[in-house]
Amino acid sequence: MSNSAEICPFCNGFLGVESVIGIPINKLIVIKTENFVVVPDCAPLMEGHFLIVSKEHYPCFGAMPPELLLEAVTIKREIRHKLTSAYCAPVFFEHGPVVCDTAIAGSCVDHAHLHCLPVGKEFSSLIMPSREPEELTEFWKLAEYTRNGLSYLFYESREGDMDIYPLDAENDDVPPQHLRHAAARILSMPNWNWRDISKKPDYGDVVRTRILRAVEEMLMVDPIDKLGWISV
């Protein structure tokens, strides 16, 4: 196992997630398939903030084989259905580093995780205001950027339109949690840093309660199709 996997909060049975939230991971999973789980963000920007996380350690979704990306599309469709039913239509976003442990153009946690946020506003204009994104016609095409040695910022709108901002490791020094920061700005939240949020004195009373309520809401929504789902 790589050093990244050894210290990764999403590896080793999601022990890092459990330690932050203080709840066993099996009580937090809302969808589980052969290769992915959907769990709440441990420092949600709002109620209903979930993550699609790979079971194996990949630096980003673009680094996955095609069959996993196709599986992720099915999960994404299901999460869109559940979040729209429980809250509102979500946006999806990912800061995808081309390799783990990259100091530049890397994410805060270099284990593939796609944010699912039921926010009522778009924030794509805040991602890289000085640059036009490239249109992504199919989710699996993320792999083309990774194969070309590019990290990226991925954003999918509430309507399902997908954009990607390729990142050059030599010229694009994007800070960790950049997309969380953009989302927090549209929500008028002063703090977007998940580490800071997880250390707040009221985490147990406020944030954990919000997380558990969101899990309950999601589990109450009937799935579109149970094919391939593993019982949770």
ABEGO torsion letter per residue (X at the ends): XBAAAAABAABGGGAAAAAAAGBBAAAABABBBAABBBBBBABBABBGBBBBBBABBBABAAABBAAAAAAAAAAAAAAAAAAAAABBBBBBBBBBBABBGBABGBBABBBBBBBBBBBABBAAAAABAABBBBBBABAAAAAAAAAAGBBBBBBBBAAGBBBBBBBBAAABBBBBGAAAAAAAAAAGBABABAAAAAABAAAAAAAAAAAAAAAAAAAABBBABABGBBBX
